[in-house]
Each structure stands twice: as structure tokens, then as C-alpha cells.
Amino acid sequence: MPTPKVDHSNTVCCICGSRDTYICQGKPDWRRYYDKNGDWDEKSYTCYNCRLIGPDRHKKYVDEKKKRRKCAICGNTKSRIFSGKEYWTREYDKFGHPYHICYECELEKDRLETKKIREQIINKRVCCTCGSNETYVDNSGRKVWLKYRGDDNKKEWDRKSWLCNKCHKKIISHLPDSLHNLIKLMRDCRSKDIDLRKFSDLTDRQRGDIIEDIVTMAYNINNYNKETDNYSSPFDATHPEYGKLQIKGASFDIKRGIWYINIGDGQDFDILIILCMDSKEPWENVERAYMIPYDFVLDQKSVTITRDSLRGCKWDEFRTDKKIFNDAYHNMEIYINFFKKR
């Protein structure tokens, strides 16, 4: 009866605890370990060295060998410790001789192998629209492929259809919420004639447009957003004396007794001009005006101004004369058409 094949990949010597043994004709030479009664428990094996030089002598040799263990990649003699034991990965060369790799090198090796496999998969991708295998390459050298979710970008991805960067931009540009259409919407919104008789229906953008027109008319300067047809600019106008201007305004909140102005992120200006309008709809007057240098609102995302004269407000030192802005507002065509022709 032929001897059944045994998998010795996880076999450990029951005497010295070693996982290594002599390689004979390409196979590890493990022998069964019999107790004093001559019985074998079907799982105990001894290595070649324990049989050759004796268990005590070989166990001492194994302990000394563990102390001399060295990583075959980095040459380090220490590895990360888990549960009180050093973690080493044992591998074999083409001749069957074992060598060890420390934990850090094993992690790096796995990472490089994963990256190599990923690059091979990415290099095989083809755009499902134009059939090209080329796409945008980012700063890290990685090809950027986008998931194809239908022409409306709402379908579930089938896990195999990819778009190159160029085709993805074509699809996105036709969506209602694309950057191109949002800028067009803002342009159309600001280019429409604003009627104060429909003040309650005006959007925040249209009310902000009134505030910007008040300041640009008061200083006799151009509105940078309208001049460059760019409504995502980090500033709203330029002044020969004050530099870049960011223009904000708000209606008075009667319930809280404050003006709340949202500044936002990504701003680049020299002076922040704030117009505090009254609480009426439509506005009748500019109640307060502030000119705040950029350094004082650098870390601020909003500005809150209180009307209470007893408590005061930390922004009062930047308060300026409101008359020039009030006169500009009262001379605007939309103001005249509403108040003086009623």
C-alpha cells in the first residue's frame, strides 16, 4: 500500500520547535516521532538535525540561530513584536533554502505587489464611449478613469464600464448642476432686470447684486464679476485706494437683533465692505456700513453685528459713514422706479 502524501508546510519539530529541516530531493525530510512505547500520535514529527546531532544540542543551536536572524531585504535583526514574539516571514529560494523577512519589509513587499497588479488592471481599461485607452494622468502619475453611470449620470454602475477624463467632462457639462450651467444660471440671474416690487421673490444672488451695485455706484468703479463675466471670483471690485474689495450685505434680523453676514472660504481681498440694510422689504435705507481689513477676518467664516448700543460690537472700530452708500442706493433706477413712482 503506497504511503499517503502529507502536507508539511506547517509542520513544526516536536522537540526543538523548528520549522526547518533538511531538503532531500526537493522535499523536506520530516520523520515521525515515536514515544517510549513505540507509539506515534499521527502528528508529531522530528527534524533532520534533531535526529542527527541530538535534540538538546540542536535546540540550543536553534535558539542561537533565532538570535542571529536577519532580514534578507533590509538586513535588520529585529522585527515587530506581536503577543510577545517577533513576527518574521519565512520563504524559500529556488534551491529550497529558507530565508526570513521582517514585518516592515513584508508590508512594503505586499504594497508593491498590490500596486503592480492594480497598474496592470488600470492599463487594460478602455473608454466605453470613444474606445481610447488613454486618459488624464494626475500629479502622482496615476491614470484617472471615471465610472460610467449613463448619460444622465444617475444609473447604477455595471462595475466594468469606464470613461476617460475627456468623455466624462462632455457628459458632465450637459448636466443641470454642472459648473458651466451653474455659472450660466448666475449670469442669467444677474443680467435680468431686478424689480423691487418682487423683492420677496429675489434670490440671495440678486439681493447680493443690489449690494454690489450700491458700492460700485458710490465709488464710481466697475463690478469685476460683470466686467470679466466671472461670478466665482474671490473679490467683487477693485478700488484705486483700497485695492481689492469684497462686498457683502444683509437685512436686519428683528428676532435676534443682529446682522449676520456669511463670508465663506477661498476669499482673496484687501477690504471687506459690509452694508447693513434695514428690515423692510424692499430695503429703504442703509443703516450701517463697515470697512474691515482682510487681516481681521482672515480666520472668520462669518461676521455678526449687533444693534444694541449698550453691549457694543467688536466691529464698531471699522464702522464708516453710510451716507455715500445711502445716496447711491436712493439714486439707483430700481429704487426710483419703486419708491418715487408709487
C-alpha positions as CSV (number, residue, x, y, z in Angstrom):
1,M,0.0,0.0,0.0
2,P,1.6,3.4,-1.0
3,T,2.4,5.9,1.7
4,P,-0.1,8.8,1.7
5,K,1.2,12.2,0.9
6,V,1.4,14.6,3.8
7,D,1.5,18.4,3.6
8,H,4.4,19.6,5.7
9,S,4.0,23.3,5.0
10,N,3.0,24.0,8.7
11,T,5.0,21.2,10.3
12,V,7.0,22.0,13.4
13,C,9.6,19.8,15.1
14,C,8.0,18.5,18.3
15,I,11.5,18.6,20.1
16,C,13.2,21.9,19.1
17,G,10.2,23.7,17.7
18,S,12.0,24.4,14.4
19,R,10.1,24.8,11.1
20,D,13.2,24.0,9.1
21,T,14.6,20.6,8.2
22,Y,16.9,19.1,5.6
23,I,15.7,19.2,2.0
24,C,16.1,15.9,0.3
25,Q,15.4,15.7,-3.4
26,G,13.3,18.9,-3.2
27,K,11.2,17.7,-0.3
28,P,11.5,18.4,3.4
29,D,12.9,15.4,5.4
30,W,10.5,15.0,8.3
31,R,10.4,11.8,10.3
32,R,7.7,10.5,12.6
33,Y,8.4,10.8,16.4
34,Y,7.7,7.7,18.4
35,D,7.4,7.8,22.2
36,K,8.9,5.3,24.6
37,N,6.2,2.8,24.0
38,G,6.8,3.0,20.2
39,D,3.5,4.8,19.5
40,W,3.0,7.6,17.0
41,D,0.2,10.1,17.5
42,E,0.0,10.8,13.8
43,K,1.0,14.5,14.1
44,S,4.4,14.5,15.8
45,Y,7.5,14.9,13.6
46,T,11.2,15.5,14.2
47,C,13.6,17.5,12.0
48,Y,16.7,16.1,10.4
49,N,19.1,17.8,12.8
50,C,17.4,16.5,16.0
51,R,17.9,13.0,14.7
52,L,21.5,13.7,13.6
53,I,23.1,15.7,16.4
54,G,20.6,15.1,19.2
55,P,17.6,17.2,20.5
56,D,19.4,19.1,23.2
57,R,22.3,20.2,21.1
58,H,20.0,21.1,18.2
59,K,17.6,23.1,20.4
60,K,20.5,25.2,21.6
61,Y,21.6,25.7,18.0
62,V,18.0,26.8,17.0
63,D,17.8,29.3,19.9
64,E,21.2,30.8,18.9
65,K,20.0,31.0,15.2
66,K,16.9,32.9,16.2
67,K,19.1,35.5,17.9
68,R,21.2,35.8,14.7
69,R,18.1,36.0,12.4
70,K,18.4,38.8,9.8
71,C,16.0,40.2,7.2
72,A,17.1,39.2,3.7
73,I,15.9,42.5,2.3
74,C,16.9,45.3,4.7
75,G,19.4,43.3,6.9
76,N,17.6,44.3,10.1
77,T,18.0,41.8,13.0
78,K,14.7,42.9,14.7
79,S,11.1,42.8,13.6
80,R,7.8,44.0,15.1
81,I,6.6,42.1,18.2
82,F,3.1,40.6,18.4
83,S,1.9,38.8,21.6
84,G,5.5,38.8,23.0
85,K,7.0,37.2,19.8
86,E,8.9,38.7,16.9
87,Y,7.0,38.5,13.6
88,W,9.1,37.0,10.8
89,T,8.0,35.7,7.4
90,R,9.9,32.6,6.2
91,E,10.3,32.0,2.5
92,Y,12.4,29.7,0.4
93,D,14.7,30.4,-2.5
94,K,14.8,28.3,-5.7
95,F,17.2,25.8,-4.0
96,G,14.8,25.2,-1.1
97,H,16.9,27.1,1.4
98,P,14.9,29.2,3.9
99,Y,15.3,33.0,4.5
100,H,13.4,35.5,6.6
101,I,11.8,38.8,6.0
102,C,10.9,41.3,8.8
103,Y,7.4,42.7,9.2
104,E,8.1,46.1,7.7
105,C,9.6,44.7,4.5
106,E,6.8,42.2,4.2
107,L,4.3,45.0,4.3
108,E,6.2,47.0,1.7
109,K,6.5,43.9,-0.5
110,D,2.7,43.3,-0.3
111,R,2.1,47.0,-1.1
112,L,4.4,46.9,-4.2
113,E,2.8,43.7,-5.4
114,T,-0.7,45.2,-5.0
115,K,0.3,48.4,-6.8
116,K,1.8,46.3,-9.6
117,I,-1.4,44.3,-10.0
118,R,-3.5,47.5,-9.9
119,E,-1.4,49.1,-12.6
120,Q,-1.8,46.1,-14.8
121,I,-5.6,46.2,-14.4
122,I,-5.7,50.0,-15.0
123,N,-3.6,49.8,-18.1
124,K,-6.1,47.4,-19.6
125,R,-9.0,49.8,-19.2
126,V,-10.7,51.3,-22.3
127,C,-13.1,54.1,-22.5
128,C,-16.6,52.7,-23.2
129,T,-17.5,55.8,-25.3
130,C,-14.6,56.7,-27.5
131,G,-12.6,53.4,-27.2
132,S,-9.4,55.1,-26.2
133,N,-7.0,53.6,-23.7
134,E,-5.5,57.0,-22.8
135,T,-6.8,59.4,-20.1
136,Y,-5.7,62.2,-17.9
137,V,-2.7,61.4,-15.7
138,D,-2.6,63.2,-12.3
139,N,0.5,64.6,-10.5
140,S,1.3,61.2,-8.9
141,G,1.5,59.5,-12.4
142,R,-1.8,57.6,-11.9
143,K,-4.3,57.4,-14.8
144,V,-7.7,58.8,-13.9
145,W,-10.7,56.7,-15.0
146,L,-14.3,57.6,-14.1
147,K,-17.2,55.3,-13.7
148,Y,-19.8,55.4,-16.4
149,R,-23.3,55.8,-15.0
150,G,-25.3,56.6,-18.1
151,D,-25.6,59.9,-20.0
152,D,-27.7,61.3,-17.1
153,N,-25.1,60.2,-14.5
154,K,-27.9,58.6,-12.4
155,K,-27.8,54.9,-13.4
156,E,-26.1,52.2,-11.3
157,W,-22.6,51.4,-12.4
158,D,-22.2,48.0,-14.0
159,R,-18.6,47.6,-12.5
160,K,-17.0,47.3,-15.9
161,S,-17.7,50.5,-17.9
162,W,-15.2,53.3,-17.6
163,L,-14.9,56.8,-19.1
164,C,-11.7,58.7,-20.0
165,N,-11.5,62.2,-18.5
166,K,-12.4,63.9,-21.7
167,C,-15.6,61.9,-22.3
168,H,-16.6,62.3,-18.6
169,K,-16.3,66.1,-18.9
170,K,-18.5,66.1,-22.0
171,I,-21.2,64.2,-20.2
172,I,-21.0,66.3,-17.0
173,S,-21.1,69.6,-18.9
174,H,-24.6,68.8,-20.1
175,L,-26.0,68.1,-16.6
176,P,-28.1,70.8,-14.9
177,D,-25.8,71.0,-11.9
178,S,-22.6,71.2,-13.8
179,L,-20.2,74.1,-13.1
180,H,-20.8,75.5,-16.7
181,N,-24.6,75.6,-16.2
182,L,-24.3,77.0,-12.7
183,I,-22.2,79.9,-13.9
184,K,-24.7,80.4,-16.8
185,L,-27.6,80.4,-14.3
186,M,-25.8,83.0,-12.2
187,R,-25.1,85.1,-15.3
188,D,-28.7,85.0,-16.4
189,C,-29.9,85.7,-12.9
190,R,-27.8,88.8,-12.5
191,S,-28.4,90.1,-16.1
192,K,-32.2,90.1,-15.5
193,D,-34.0,93.4,-14.6
194,I,-34.5,93.4,-10.8
195,D,-37.8,94.8,-9.7
196,L,-38.2,95.8,-6.1
197,R,-41.9,95.1,-6.3
198,K,-41.0,91.5,-6.3
199,F,-38.4,91.8,-3.6
200,S,-39.6,88.8,-1.6
201,D,-39.1,86.6,-4.6
202,L,-35.5,87.8,-5.2
203,T,-32.8,85.2,-4.6
204,D,-29.8,85.8,-2.4
205,R,-27.6,86.3,-5.5
206,Q,-30.0,89.0,-6.8
207,R,-30.0,90.8,-3.4
208,G,-26.2,90.5,-3.3
209,D,-26.1,92.0,-6.8
210,I,-28.0,95.1,-5.4
211,I,-25.5,95.4,-2.6
212,E,-22.6,95.3,-5.1
213,D,-24.2,97.9,-7.4
214,I,-24.6,100.2,-4.4
215,V,-20.9,100.1,-3.6
216,T,-19.7,100.3,-7.2
217,M,-22.0,103.2,-7.9
218,A,-20.9,105.0,-4.7
219,Y,-17.2,104.7,-5.6
220,N,-17.8,105.0,-9.4
221,I,-15.9,101.8,-10.1
222,N,-16.7,98.7,-12.2
223,N,-18.1,95.5,-10.9
224,Y,-15.4,92.9,-11.5
225,N,-17.8,90.0,-11.7
226,K,-19.8,91.6,-14.5
227,E,-16.8,93.0,-16.3
228,T,-15.0,89.7,-16.6
229,D,-18.2,87.6,-16.8
230,N,-16.8,85.5,-13.9
231,Y,-19.1,85.0,-10.9
232,S,-16.8,82.8,-8.9
233,S,-14.1,85.5,-8.4
234,P,-12.6,85.8,-4.9
235,F,-13.3,89.5,-4.9
236,D,-16.0,91.7,-6.3
237,A,-14.4,95.0,-7.4
238,T,-11.1,97.0,-7.3
239,H,-10.6,100.5,-5.9
240,P,-7.5,102.6,-6.7
241,E,-7.1,103.4,-3.0
242,Y,-8.5,100.4,-1.1
243,G,-7.4,97.7,-3.5
244,K,-9.5,94.5,-3.9
245,L,-13.0,94.8,-2.4
246,Q,-15.2,92.0,-1.2
247,I,-18.8,93.3,-0.9
248,K,-21.3,91.8,1.5
249,G,-24.7,92.9,2.9
250,A,-27.6,91.6,5.0
251,S,-31.0,92.5,6.2
252,F,-31.6,93.3,9.8
253,D,-32.9,90.2,11.8
254,I,-35.5,91.6,14.1
255,K,-35.9,88.5,16.2
256,R,-32.2,88.2,17.1
257,G,-31.4,91.9,16.8
258,I,-28.3,91.3,14.5
259,W,-27.0,91.5,11.0
260,Y,-25.4,88.1,10.1
261,I,-23.0,88.1,7.1
262,N,-21.6,84.9,5.7
263,I,-18.1,85.4,4.3
264,G,-17.3,81.9,3.0
265,D,-14.0,80.3,2.1
266,G,-11.4,80.9,-0.6
267,Q,-11.6,84.7,-0.5
268,D,-8.8,87.0,-1.7
269,F,-9.4,90.7,-1.0
270,D,-7.9,93.7,0.8
271,I,-11.0,95.3,2.3
272,L,-14.4,93.7,3.3
273,I,-17.2,96.2,2.8
274,I,-20.4,95.3,4.7
275,L,-23.7,97.2,4.2
276,C,-26.3,96.6,7.0
277,M,-29.7,97.2,5.4
278,D,-33.0,97.8,7.3
279,S,-35.5,95.0,7.9
280,K,-38.1,96.3,5.5
281,E,-39.0,94.6,2.2
282,P,-37.8,96.1,0.0
283,W,-35.0,98.0,1.7
284,E,-35.5,101.7,2.2
285,N,-32.1,102.7,3.8
286,V,-28.6,101.6,4.5
287,E,-28.4,101.6,8.3
288,R,-24.7,101.0,8.8
289,A,-21.6,100.5,6.8
290,Y,-18.3,98.8,7.7
291,M,-14.9,98.6,6.1
292,I,-12.9,95.7,7.6
293,P,-9.3,94.9,6.6
294,Y,-8.6,91.3,5.4
295,D,-6.3,90.5,8.3
296,F,-9.1,90.9,10.8
297,V,-11.4,88.4,9.1
298,L,-8.7,86.0,7.9
299,D,-9.9,83.2,10.2
300,Q,-13.6,84.2,10.2
301,K,-16.3,82.5,8.1
302,S,-19.0,84.9,9.2
303,V,-19.4,88.3,10.8
304,T,-22.2,89.1,13.3
305,I,-23.0,92.7,14.0
306,T,-25.4,93.7,16.9
307,R,-27.5,96.8,17.0
308,D,-27.5,97.1,20.8
309,S,-25.6,100.2,21.7
310,L,-25.1,99.2,25.4
311,R,-23.3,96.0,24.7
312,G,-21.5,97.4,21.7
313,C,-19.9,95.4,18.9
314,K,-16.3,94.4,18.3
315,W,-16.6,95.6,14.7
316,D,-17.5,99.2,15.6
317,E,-13.9,100.4,15.1
318,F,-14.3,99.7,11.4
319,R,-17.6,101.5,11.1
320,T,-17.7,104.1,8.3
321,D,-20.0,106.8,7.1
322,K,-23.1,105.3,5.5
323,K,-24.2,108.5,3.6
324,I,-22.3,107.8,0.4
325,F,-23.9,104.4,0.2
326,N,-27.4,105.6,1.1
327,D,-27.2,108.3,-1.6
328,A,-26.1,105.8,-4.2
329,Y,-28.9,103.5,-3.3
330,H,-31.5,106.2,-3.4
331,N,-30.2,107.3,-6.9
332,M,-30.4,103.8,-8.3
333,E,-33.0,103.2,-11.0
334,I,-34.7,100.3,-9.2
335,Y,-35.1,102.5,-6.1
336,I,-36.6,105.4,-8.0
337,N,-39.0,103.1,-10.0
338,F,-40.4,101.7,-6.8
339,F,-40.5,104.5,-4.3
340,K,-40.9,107.6,-6.3
341,K,-43.4,106.3,-8.8
342,R,-45.8,104.7,-6.4
